[in-house]
Amino acid sequence: MDARVDGKVALVTGASRGIGAAIAAQLLASGAAGVVITGRRPETLEEVAGRLGEGAVPVAGNAADPDHIEAAVATATRRFGRLDLLVANAGTNPGAGPLMDVELSALDRTWEVNLRSPLLWARAAWHAAMAEHGGAIVTIGSVGGIVTSPVLGAYNVSKAGLHHLTRQLALELAPGVRVNAVAASVVRTRLSEALWAADETAAAAMHPLGRLGDPEDVARAVTFLLSDAAAWITGVVLPVDGGLTGAGGSAVTPQG
Ligand SMILES: NC(=O)c1ccc[n+]([C@@H]2O[C@H](COP(=O)([O-])OP(=O)(O)OC[C@H]3O[C@@H](n4cnc5c(N)ncnc54)[C@H](OP(=O)(O)O)[C@@H]3O)[C@@H](O)[C@H]2O)c1
C-alpha cells in the first residue's frame, strides 16, 4: 500500500492484541521510527514488543489512568524525541445488554475507557508535542456508534460519543493536527467474540463483502488516515465495515 509514515513516532493504546497490535505492526511496516504500545498486562505487552522489533516500546497501564497516560506520552518524547501520531484504540465492553438494565459500574467503566480516555490521550499528546509540531490522531470507533442495537447499549453510546469527540477535536486542533475515526464493524478479535464465534457464517453474511473484518483491514485504514496521503482529511468517521452501514446499517446482533 502507498500510505507511508516514514520517520514518524506513534503511540497506540491497547496494542497487546487484536486491532491495536495490527495497527502497531502496520505503522512499523509503513516506516514509523518508533511505536509506543500500551495495555494492562506487562508480560503480554513485552512479548508483543519483542515480536514487533526494536522500534516498539511497551508501557503497561490502564488507558483510563491519567498518570499512565502522562508516563506513556513522556516515554515517546524521551525515547524518540517526538510524538507525531496517536491511535486511541483501547476499548472495552463489560456491560452488554439494553441500557435499561446495564449495571451502572459497567456503564461508567465503558464510557470512561471508550470515551473519556481518548480525550485524555489527545490532550496529553497535544500538550507534550503536537501543539508545537503538529500531528495526526485516529480514534477507533464502531458501526455501533452509527446504528443502534438491542444488545450493545452502553458500548454503542460510548462509540457515538467518540465519533463526535473526534469531530470536535478535529475542529479544536486544526490546522496543525488532523483527527479522524474509523468505525469498524465486526472484526475477528477477543472483544467481539460474542458477535461471531457461535455462528461465523451468519455474522459474515450481514456484511455485503461477505466476510468479517481482520485486524489488518482496520490497521491499513488507520495508517492511511495518519499518513500524508490523508493530508486534507480531518473530522471524518470512516466506516471500515465490509459495506454494512452503506447497505442500510442493519443492527449488529449476536447470532445464537
Ligand atoms: N473487534 C471488533 O469487532 C470491533 C469493532 C468495532 C470497534 N472495535 C474497537 O476496536 C478497539 C480494539 O478492540 P479489539 O477488538 O482489538 O479488542 P481486543 O482484541 O480485546 O484488544 C483490546 C486491547 O486493548 C487492551 N485494553 C483493553 N482495555 C484496556 C484498558 N482499560 N487500558 C489499556 N488497555 C486496554 C487489551 O489489553 P489488556 O487486556 O492487556 O489491557 C488489548 O490489547 C476497541 O476500541 C474496540 O471497541 C472493535
The ligand as a MOL file (V3000), in Angstrom:
LIG
                    3D

  0  0  0     0  0            999 V3000
M  V30 BEGIN CTAB
M  V30 COUNTS 48 52 0 0 0
M  V30 BEGIN ATOM
M  V30 1 N -13.4050 -6.2980 17.2930 0
M  V30 2 C -14.4350 -5.6340 16.7850 0
M  V30 3 O -15.3510 -6.2150 16.1750 0
M  V30 4 C -14.5060 -4.1420 16.9230 0
M  V30 5 C -15.4660 -3.4420 16.1740 0
M  V30 6 C -15.5390 -2.0680 16.2880 0
M  V30 7 C -14.6730 -1.3930 17.1120 0
M  V30 8 N -13.7430 -2.0740 17.8370 0 CHG=1
M  V30 9 C -12.8570 -1.3120 18.7030 0
M  V30 10 O -11.5230 -1.6160 18.4000 0
M  V30 11 C -10.7200 -1.3860 19.5540 0
M  V30 12 C -9.8080 -2.5950 19.7820 0
M  V30 13 O -10.6230 -3.7100 20.0560 0
M  V30 14 P -10.2020 -5.2180 19.7320 0
M  V30 15 O -11.3310 -5.8280 19.0500 0
M  V30 16 O -8.8650 -5.2610 19.1160 0 CHG=-1
M  V30 17 O -10.1840 -5.8180 21.2150 0
M  V30 18 P -9.2230 -6.8810 21.9170 0
M  V30 19 O -8.7460 -7.9020 20.9550 0
M  V30 20 O -9.9610 -7.2990 23.1240 0
M  V30 21 O -7.9500 -5.9960 22.3270 0
M  V30 22 C -8.1110 -4.9430 23.2230 0
M  V30 23 C -6.7400 -4.3870 23.5460 0
M  V30 24 O -6.8940 -3.2690 24.4040 0
M  V30 25 C -6.2650 -3.5230 25.6610 0
M  V30 26 N -7.1120 -2.9440 26.6720 0
M  V30 27 C -8.3840 -3.2370 26.9810 0
M  V30 28 N -8.8160 -2.4470 27.9670 0
M  V30 29 C -7.7820 -1.6360 28.2930 0
M  V30 30 C -7.5900 -0.6110 29.2350 0
M  V30 31 N -8.5590 -0.2470 30.0790 0
M  V30 32 N -6.3810 0.0020 29.2960 0
M  V30 33 C -5.3800 -0.3690 28.4630 0
M  V30 34 N -5.5070 -1.3190 27.5410 0
M  V30 35 C -6.6970 -1.9480 27.4690 0
M  V30 36 C -6.1210 -5.0450 25.7330 0
M  V30 37 O -5.0080 -5.4510 26.5150 0
M  V30 38 P -5.1450 -5.7810 28.0900 0
M  V30 39 O -6.3800 -6.6010 28.2500 0
M  V30 40 O -3.8900 -6.4910 28.4460 0
M  V30 41 O -5.2430 -4.4400 28.7510 0
M  V30 42 C -5.8500 -5.3740 24.2670 0
M  V30 43 O -4.5200 -5.1020 23.9280 0
M  V30 44 C -11.6860 -1.0930 20.6930 0
M  V30 45 O -11.8000 0.2980 20.8810 0
M  V30 46 C -12.9980 -1.6390 20.1750 0
M  V30 47 O -14.1080 -1.0040 20.7590 0
M  V30 48 C -13.6400 -3.4270 17.7610 0
M  V30 END ATOM
M  V30 BEGIN BOND
M  V30 1 1 1 2
M  V30 2 2 2 3
M  V30 3 1 2 4
M  V30 4 1 4 5
M  V30 5 2 4 48
M  V30 6 2 5 6
M  V30 7 1 6 7
M  V30 8 2 7 8
M  V30 9 1 8 9
M  V30 10 1 8 48
M  V30 11 1 9 10
M  V30 12 1 9 46
M  V30 13 1 10 11
M  V30 14 1 11 12
M  V30 15 1 11 44
M  V30 16 1 12 13
M  V30 17 1 13 14
M  V30 18 2 14 15
M  V30 19 1 14 16
M  V30 20 1 14 17
M  V30 21 1 17 18
M  V30 22 2 18 19
M  V30 23 1 18 20
M  V30 24 1 18 21
M  V30 25 1 21 22
M  V30 26 1 22 23
M  V30 27 1 23 24
M  V30 28 1 23 42
M  V30 29 1 24 25
M  V30 30 1 25 26
M  V30 31 1 25 36
M  V30 32 1 26 27
M  V30 33 1 26 35
M  V30 34 2 27 28
M  V30 35 1 28 29
M  V30 36 1 29 30
M  V30 37 2 29 35
M  V30 38 1 30 31
M  V30 39 2 30 32
M  V30 40 1 32 33
M  V30 41 2 33 34
M  V30 42 1 34 35
M  V30 43 1 36 37
M  V30 44 1 36 42
M  V30 45 1 37 38
M  V30 46 2 38 39
M  V30 47 1 38 40
M  V30 48 1 38 41
M  V30 49 1 42 43
M  V30 50 1 44 45
M  V30 51 1 44 46
M  V30 52 1 46 47
M  V30 END BOND
M  V30 END CTAB
M  END
